[in-house]
Structures are given as structure tokens and as C-alpha cells.
Amino acid sequence: MKYLIIILFPILVFSQDNLLNEIDTDSIGKQYEIAAFKGLKIVNFESTKLVAKDEFTFIVSHRFGTIKNGINTFFGLDDAVTRLNFVFGISDGLNIGVSRSSFQKIYESSLKYRLLRQEKNGFPFTIVGFNAILINTALDKDNLPKLEFKHRLGYTAQLLVSRKINTSLSLELAPTFFHDNYVVIDEQNNSQFALGFGGRYKLRKRWSINADYGWHLNRADNSPFKNPLSIGFDLETGGHVFQMHFTNAQPMNTNGFLGQGSGDWSDGNIYFGFNLSRVF
């Protein structure tokens, strides 16, 4: 019996080592950074956050009128626009969305998908794609006799590249292409390009300050529209994120805030707004 134990002992030790090696290999596999952003948007720009698989998220966004008019419009409350956005997670890395905005009565469908994910001690960025198609139903054929359905359409293509620098700071770069078949300014090219910058800094456990800016790269010289600059705060409260912000762009769709933002921070022509998201 003791000879049998002596013969089997190396085999048992070897097998145990193999099992331990498998455990060690699993424990040191790829580990991903999480929660670079808590909201699906930074302020105006999409963040690299996605809705989890089989989750349904409902986002209500309000953007009031300019606060410049003061009490006459109750600091913009009388001129508010609203956007309702429904987002569903087909998988952890693929989302579909449908929204309706009262600004130009825009309907939008979107696709958001993760291409690469930031790793701890590995790949340094999270890369997400975002594509959308929108329909501007406010265009009036009485004012535009040659209007066809194709003129109502617009398109968006974005690459969102973020990095969680540390537990408090996350940054994002968002090269953006957008196209409107109808533009308000005749000299404006229908195909437009922009570069978005954004970030989030965690102040406390549930609070963060967010900001983003869109640098329009081929705006017409005679365009009255401005590059969007937005600053706000995120508050996490249980099952939802409440975002409060100030911005110089009232539209909330990408084509709108990049192409038709009319406010100006220098003269107080800015808009207060908020996004409220709820996960089901």
C-alpha cells in the first residue's frame, strides 16, 4: 500500500499544480476599467457608457429657453424643448435607441456599439461607435415648395474614445461626421465635421462635474451658429442618474447642437437643462 502511495504521490501533486495554475490563469485574465461615465451622455455628447444586456433605459431631457430674457420668460421655462429617448441593450456591447425631440419635431433612431474596452494594465482606451438617422418633421412644404422627404433626413457617425485616468477623472474625444440634406444657411456644406472633447470629474461618491465642447471644423463663414460648450453636474440616486447643466445649444440631437447651437456664453445667452434617466 505504501508503495502505491509513493507511486501516485507525484501524479497527485502534478494534478494539484495544474488546477492551481488554472485558477491563477483565470484570476489574472483581462480586467476592464468600469464606470468611466455614469450617464449615457456627458452633457451633449454621447459617452462611452452603454446600457447592459436586456436593460431598458428611458431618458427624459429638458432644455429650457435662454436665461438671458430673465423673468419675462421665467428664465427660459416658457420656451422649453423636450426630448424622450428610449434605449435598449441588445447585448452588453450593442444598444439601439429611438427618440423624439420637440426641437424641429425630430425623430431619431440610433445604434451604439462597443469596439474596444479599456483594460487594467492593458489596452488604454474604450472605443465606441455611434450612428443615427433622424427625420426633421417640422419642415413646412408651404414655405419650401420643392421639399421632398429626403430633405428631412440627417445622419450622424461618431467615434467615441475615452480613458478613465483614475478613480476621479475620465476624458473623451469624439470625432464626428454629420450630414443634413437640408441646411438653413445656403453657404453651409451639407456634410459637416466636428471634434468633440469631454470629461467627468468625480467630486463625491454620488456627485460629479461634467463638461464637453464641440469644435466645428467646416462651419460657413456667415453662419450665426456657435460651437457648443456645456457644463453640468451628475447626481446618482438609486436607479437613475440626474444630470443638470448649462449650455449655449438648445437642440439635443447631435446634428442640432453641433450645427445649430445659437447661444453665446459671452453675452449670457445660455440654456439650463437636465437629463433624467431611469433603468427598467
Secondary structure, 3 states (H helix, E strand, C coil): CHHHHHHHHHHHHHHHHHHHHHHHHHHCCCCECCCCCCCCECCCCECCCCCCCCCEEEEEEEEEEEHHHHHHHCCCHHHCEEEEEEEEEEECCEEEEEEEECHHHEEEEEEEEEEECCECCCCCCEEEEEEEEEEECCCCCCCCCCCCHHHHEEEEEEEEEEEECCCCEEEEEEEEEEEECCCCCCCCCCEEEEEEEEEEEECCCCEEEEEEEEEECCCCCCCCCCCCEEEEEEEEECCEEEEEEEECCCCCCHHHHHHCCCCEHHHCECEEEEEEEEEC
